[in-house]
Amino acid sequence: LPGLLGMVCMAFLHSLVDFNFSIEAYQFALWPMVGMIDRLCENQSNKGIWHKTWKSRAEIPLVVSLVFFMLISFMISAPRNQLRGDTMVRQGNWMEAAFFYRLVVGRDPWNSQAHQSLSRALRESFQVRRIPGVIQESVTHAELARELASLNARYADNLGRVYFTLGDIDQGLAQLEEAVELSPLTTSLYLSLMSGYRAAGSFALDQGDEELAVEYYRQGATVRERYERAIAESVRPVRERDQSRVDELAADLEDLLQNVHEGE
């Protein structure tokens, strides 16, 4: 009995820092042990070992079951709300998704994925409805996600996009560049970086700084060469669609660069 109690207690203590109770197999292994504890408690009670207050064989398992039910309900609420938020994202309901991701962050503040998901949902919702304070909250959670998982390229990409939305071009480009360095074989990150340089160049052009716009366009156009070098060193084949998307964006940057030169 002490051994089983110790195993059950350790199982829950480990679950405090992990999502064990969201895994069905974990519960299949745990609850039989609780059942064995119930049987052993009944035997001890019948032998008169337990205090008379606990003579009823139903009292101990009832208390144990209620305690574990409450603890498990608390533990699995975070992954359940994460799934609900993901469902809202697939439906394009960004504000509803943000609501569920906030619940996850509230229960599990060290969950980098939850911070990343919440930041993205807030960023996308800000694009649709310019609600004051939303983009600042998105920045906060994007930065927390980066702190918790500093080597995750997609988190760096999201933070760069958030900085761009906030109007901080320098930090945005820095994060997009770092994302490419962290995952040099991910096509979408190169596309995001090239789009960032294009947006930065267009902004500089709107501000009347043609020299800076040319520099941004030029750097954006060279991203294709970096992409092709990285792919050439990889044994993984490149999808034709990915290559065409990079080529199209690079050609667009070169056209913009040429238009600026012609305008001069």
N, C-alpha and C positions, 0 to 999 in steps of 0.2 A: 504493500500500500504506500509506504513513504516513497518508494522508487517511482511509482506511477504518478503520485502527486507532484514529485519533483519534475518529471518529464512534462507534465501538463503545464506547470508553472513556467518552466523554461520555454515551452512552445509559445506561450503568450508573451513572455518577456522579449523573445526574439522578434515577435510580430510587431512590437512597438516601433521597430526601425525598418520594417519590411511589410510587403503587402501579402503576407502568407495566407490570411483568412479569405482573400479573394480567389485563392486557388482551391478548386474543388477537392483535389487529391489530398491537400493538406488537412482539410476538414474530415475527409474519410479516414485519415490516419489518427486524427485527434479524438473524434467522438467515440470510437471503440474503447479508447483508454478511459474516457470519462465513464463509459458503461461498466468497465471493469472495476473502476473505483466505486461505483454504485453497488456492484455485487459484493465487493470486499467489505464495504461499509455495512451492508445488510448482514453479512456473516459475523462481523465484529459485534454488531448490535444484538444479534441472536445469542451470542456467547456471553452477553452481559458485560462486555469490556467498556462500551461507551457509557457515558454519564446518562442517568435516567432521562434527562431532558431530551436526549437524542435517541431515545428508544425506538421511536417510529421510524421505520426503514425508509419512508418517503421524504423525511425532512431534509436529510443531507443531500441526496441527489437533486431535490427540488431547489435548494439554495445554490448548489453548484451550477445547475442548469441555468438558473436565472442570472447568476453573475456572468457566466460565459456568454449568455445571449446578449446581455447589455454590452459587454466588452467587444464581442464580435460585431454587433451592430455599429458600434462606434468605429471599429477598424475598417470595415468594408464600405462605409459611406463615401470615403474619398474616391476609390476606384469606380464606384457606381456613378457618382456625379461626374467623374472624368468621362465615362462612356456617354452619359447624357449630353455633356458639352460637345463631345465629338459628333454626336448625332445632330445636334443643332448646327454645327459647322457644315456638315454635309448638306443640310437643308438651306444653308445660307442665312440662318438666323443668328447673326453675330452677337447681338445684345443678349439674347437668351443663352447663348453659349457662354458668354462672359459671366452671367449669373451663376451657372453651375461651376465654372472654373474658380470663381471666388470662393465657393463653398469648399472646394478641394484645398485651395491654398489656406483657408481658415483652419482646416483640420490637419493639414500636412504642410507646414510652411517651408520645409526643406525639400519639397518635391520640385525639382527643376523643370520637369515636363509640364507640371501644372502652371508654373509661372510663365513658361514659354507659350503655352496654349492661351492663357489669359491675356498676355501681351498681344499676341496675334489677333485674338478676337476683338480686343479694344482698338487695335490699329485699323482693322477692317471696318469696324462699326463707325470709327471716326471719319473714314472716307465717305461713308454714306450720310451720316448725321454729325455735323460739326458741333458736338456737345462739348462745352468748355470743361477742361480738366481730364478728359478721357485720354488724350494723347500723353499727358504727363504721367498718368497712371500706367499707361502702356510702357513708357520708358522705364519706370521703376521696376516693373516685373520683368522686363527684358534684361535689365542689368542684373537683377537677382538671379535669373536663369543662367546668365553668363558666369556669375560668381560661383554658382553651385556646380556648373559643368563647363569649365573653361575650355575644354577641348572639343566641344560639340560645334561643328561647323554651321549647322542650321540655326543654332541659337545666335551665333555671331551674325549670320545673314539677317535674321529677324531684327536684331538690335540695330544693324545698319539701316534697314528699311524704316525703323521707327525714328531714328535720328533724321533721316531724310524728310519724313513726314513732319517732324518738329522744325525743320529748316536748318539743321546743323549738318551741312554738307561735308565738312572736313571729317568729323567723327563718323559720319555715315559711310564715307568711302573707306576710311580706315578699317571699319568693321567688315565691310564687304571684301576688302583685300585679305583680311585675316581669315575669313571664311574660306576663300579659295586656297589659301596656304594650308589650312587644316584638312581640307578634302579636295585635293587637286584633280580628282577624276570625276567630280560631280558636275555635270553639264549645267544644271539649273543655277549653280552658284556663279558660273561664268556669265550666264545670261543676266543674272541679277547685277553683277558688277558692271557689265557693259551698259545696262539700262541706267545704272547709277551715274556713270560718266556722261551718258547722253543727257540725263536730267540736269546734271551739274553744269554742263556746257550750255544748255538752253537757258538756264537761270542766269548764268554769267552774261549771255548774249542779251537777255532782257534788261540786264543792269547796264548795258553799254560797254562791257569789258570784253572786247573781241579777242584780245590776246589770251585772256584766261580761258575763254570759250574754246579757242583753238587748242590749247593745252589739254583741256578735258577731253575734247573729241579725239585728239591724237592718242592719248593714253587709252581711251576706250577702244579705239581701233586696233591697238597692239595686243589687246587681251586675246584676240583670236590666235595670234601666234603662240602665246603662252599655253592656250588650250591645246593646240595641235602638238606642241612639244610634250606636254604631259601625257596626251593620248598615245603618242608615238612610243613612249617608254612603258606603256602598259600592255599587258597581254589580253586585256579585256577588249572585245570588239566594240566599235563605236556604232551606235544606231544611226542610220542615214538621216532620220528625222532630226536627231540632236545636232548633227553636223550642219544640216541645212539651216536650222534656227540660229546657230552661231554665225554662219556665213551671212544670213540676211541682216542680222543686227550689226555686224561689222560693216557690211556694205552701206547700211543706213548711216552709220557714224562717218564713214568716208565721204558720203554725199554731203552730210552736214558740214564737214570740214572743208570740202571743196566750195560749197556755197559761201562760207565765210570768207575764204580767200578771194572768190570772185567779187564779193561785195566790197572788198578793200580796193 
